[in-house]
Amino acid sequence: MKEWHKLVIMVGVFLAAYFIPFGHPVVEVSIVEAFHMLQEYARQHVLFCLVPAFFIAGAIANFISQGAVLKYFGSGASKLISYPVASCSGSVLAVCSCTVLPLFAGIWKKGAGIGPATAFLYSGPAINVLAIILTARVLGWQLGVARAVGAVFFAVIIGLLMAYFCRGEEEQKTKSMMDQIPGQPEETRSPWQNILFFLVLIFILIFAAWSKPEQAAGFWVTVFSLKWYLVVALLAILAYMLLSWFDSWERLSWVESTWGFSKQILPLLLGGVLVAGLLMGRPGVEAGLIPAHYIETAVGGNSLQANLLASVAGGVMYFATLTEVPILQGLIGSGMGQGPALALLLAGPAISLPNMLVINSIMGIKKTTLFIGLVVVMATISGLLYGTFWG
């Protein structure tokens, strides 16, 4: 952190402590609500979502060949391979906009091009099969289909645009990464062993983060009832793999990389959740500094302003996996238009205030601003078009 950054933080904290009217009832309630949201996030997401994601990120940094990442996801990789794989990853990973961050950081630092990396960053939380099915069942099949098609299309287009606007830096990054490839330690495991190892890690994340569905019966509920048995069995398999397939120095290096990602990402995430709770309150609880009914009254109809506001509000708010559907159901019942509803669905699950802070620490303010801007603009345009033709 640069010295002037430290100065800005110190001055900001001083001004906040000096001028914020902590005795005002709205401010008091908002502060309490912020810590309620932080506690809810810690209980529901840190242990069973973020921790497995950090270990996957550490494994990517240590056990995936840099040459393989550059070959399939680098700036010079075939777009017919890299973008479809990156944009459809969310159909497997049922993660929120925060849990996807360690995975994004892992492939980014390993050499993935900004196009495929940001396509994955967007698609991870946006293309969630269960969330899309729930959207179709609760909000109507038209909105469910529009969300599915829009999310896949968004991931590819955003990735391509990011690659285009950052093409100069990408060429330098690829050259630097290629120069680092010689001298890497020889691989001691077969490709199949590496694939099985990562599959076990991914399934641990999927089942540990599996939420209880709304339906009283069915496949999803059955999986939820068995999730911890499956997680324990997978952990036993993982322990066997680590003891049998990996040397002690590899296990230690994995833990060190995992800790490195945790130090970089977790403080920003928790701070971002706290600020988001202060401003907006928990989803469904009107207790933030910005009352939810202000947003409800501003997103009726299908105007450009309504769609833009829905995109921006969705981008600032934090949505845990699947929570956006019941929240949106309440907003639609309060008069929200169909276009703004789609705009919020396309922007909200993919980005959030905590998410933005971490992305900035990974790829810098310029690329982060470009990524957020593309998400908001495309969500706004999509909502406007959907509201015009099908709203």
C-alpha angles and dihedrals in degrees: 000000000000120000094246089053089057090049092052091050092049093048091046093052091048093050091047092050091047102045110025109105097227091175093062111106094229092051092047093050092046093052092050090046091052091057091045088056091047090051092048090050092048093050098044105033117019102067101033102031112022100037094055089044091053091052091049090050090050090049091051090052093050110028106034117084114245088218091057092050091050091046096052104022106020123112090262096048122116109276090212088066107030101046100045091048093046095044095049097046091097091067086071102033111063093195136141128237090272101044091055091059100081089049091050091048090051097054092038094055091044091061108271113156117252091246099058091034094056091041086058092043091056098038097048096076098019102056101055112150095208092047092050092049090049090049091053094047097046104030101028136275093265093061091042093054092044090052093049096046093041094050095052092044091046093052093054097042094045090049093049092047092048090051091049097049093044098039095121094055091042093059090053092047093050092049091049092049093048090054090056097054099083114082098033114143116267115263112255098188132064119250090250092056091053092047092050091047093054092043090056091050092048093048090049088056093045097049097038090054095043108131126212109260124228094241119091094222142015141081096308093054091047091054090047091053091052099038098106094046088053092046093051091048091049092048089054090051090047091052091052091050093049093050096042106035105031134064120231093251090054092052091048092048090050092053091047092052091047090052090049092055090045093054092049099045112025100063091050092047094051091045091049092050089051092052092044090052091049093052103036106012123222116320107274094015116098099209107108129105088260107057114226093226089066089062093044092056093047099052100058119118123012107280124142089248093053093049093045092049091049090052094048094044091048090049094053098043121080116234121190114215111293095000093102092072100061090039091053090046089059092046092050089049088054092055106277113156123241093243095054088044091060091043090055091046092053097044104029105062093041101052137024138164093267089046092053093053092053095044088054091055090051105044106009138255098286097054091040092052091048092050094048091045092052092049093049095044095047093045090051093050092045092050091048093051094044093048091049098051105026106015 
